């Protein structure tokens, strides 16, 4: 378990500063930033061009913002991260089989059964028998992710989608191409 972030007095600043293990202040954002936001050249590796560092910081900032929003939504809904991922996947893939959900989540068969039972008991997922194979079942979300309170799970994505819609189509196409190349370079 990692040490918690703390507020402490700073020798060069009469106010207080946040300190977190593995994090350092990011003057540009005025907040604490994970150590991986640093320029690669800070670690002795080849210098990273400023535009690359800026893009990496923006990608990490988006990931952090999304994770923070998702955590707040899950806390509001009193649902675990795994359950939220499963619910979102089921809502986007109505009628999905538990085996496909298991593969997506990377959990065991017993794990997906327990998770599915929990979501069914909560009333957010329904389990229906397959018409052709009585041993198979299909999962369907019983809730609408576009309606409160469940919409909190997808609110940040809708806000991002609106910002993209409001952007220049050429910029969106260029950004999409770049992100697809980056994901391809990561093997995803």
N, C-alpha and C positions, 0 to 999 in steps of 0.2 A: 504494500500500500504506500502511495507516495505521500510525502509530507504536505500539509496544507499550505496554501498561500497565506502570508502574514503581512500586516502593515507594520512598518518600522520607521523610525526617524532616520533621515539621511544626513550624513555629515555635511554635505555641500548644499543641502536644501533644508531650511528650517521646518518645512512641512513634513508630511509623511509620504512614504513610497510603498508600493506593493512589492513583495518579493515572493517568488515562487521558484522552487527547484526546477532547473532546466529552462527557465524563462529569463529574458532580459528585457529592459525597457526598450521600446521602439519609439524614438523621438518623433518620427514622422507621423505616427498615429497617436502619440501621447498616451499609449497604453502599454501593457506588458505584452510581449510577443514571444512565442515559443522560440527556443534557440535555433530551430531549423529555418527561421525566417532570415537568419544572417546570410550575408553574401558568402558563397563557397570559399572565396579567397580568404575569409576570416579564419578558415580552418587549415590553411596552408595548401589547399588544392588550387588548381588553375583559377584565375580571376573569372568571375561571371560578369558578362556585360550588364550594365545597369537596367536595360529594358527586360532582360531575362529575370533578374532579381525582382523587378517590379511585378512581372507577370506571376512569378512564383508566390510572391507575397499576396497578390490579389487572389490567386487560387486558394491559398491557405486561409485567407480572410473569409472567402465565401464558405469554405468547408467549416470553419469555426462558427460563423454566423448561423449556418444551417443546423449544425450540431446543437448550438445553444437554443435555437428556436424549437427544434425537435424535442430537446430535453424539457423545455418549459411546457410544450404541448402534452408530452407524456405525463408530466407531473400533474397538470391540470386534469387530465383524463384518468389518472391513476392506472396507467398501463405501462408495462415494461418495454424496454427497447425491442426485445425479440418479438413480443406480441404486436407492437406497433409496426415493425417491419413485415410481419406475417399478415396483419390486417390490411396494410397498404397493398401488398402483393395480391392478396385474395380479391380486394376491391378492383384492382386493375386487371385481374385475370379471373373473371367469374367462372365458376364450374371447375376450377383447378383441382387436380387430384392431390391428395396428401403427399404422395411420393414426389411429385414435382415441387411442392412447397418445401419438402424436406431437403431436396437437392439445392434449392435456391438459398435456404437458410444455413445449409451445411450442418444439419443436426441428424441425430439418429432417428430411426423409425419410432422408437419409444418416445423420443423427445417431441416429435411432431404430433404423436397421438395425445400426449399430455397437453401440449400447447393448444391443439385443436379442441380438446375437451374443455379447456379453460375458456376459450373464446366462445364456444357454443353455450356453456353455462352462463356466461356474461350476456349472451343474447346479441352479440355483434357478428356472429358467423352462423350460418346454417349448414348442416351436413345432409346431403341427399344421396340416396342410393342410385347407382347407375342403372339405367333401364335395361341394359343388355347383360351386365355382369353384376349379380347380386352381392359379390364380395367387394366390389369397388364402390367408392363414394366420391362425391364432388363437393367442394367447398365454395360457398358464395357468401359475400358480405351482406349482412342484414341491415347495415347502416349506410348512409350516404356521406362520403368524405367531403362533399361540398356543403353540408349542412352543419351548423353548430350543434354540439361542441366538437364534433369530429373534424370539422374543417380546419381546426387549429393544426392538425397534422400536416396539412398541405398548404397552409397560408403562405409560408415563405416561398414555396414554389410558384404559387399564383402571382405573388408580387414580382418575382424574377421574370416570369413569363410576360407580365405587363411591361416591365422595363425593356424587355427584348422587342415586344411589339412596337414600342415607342421609339426604337432605335432605327437607324438607317439600314435598309435591307442589305446593302453591300457590306457594311460593317458586321452584320449578323452572319452573313455567309462566310466572311473571312475568319471570324472568331470560331465558327462551327468547324471549318476546315482545320484550323490550328488545333482545336481541342480534340478532334478525331485523330489527328496525327500524333498528338501527345498520348492519347489513350492507346493507340496502336503501338507506340514505342514502349509502353508499359506492358504490352501483351494482353490488353483488356478490350 
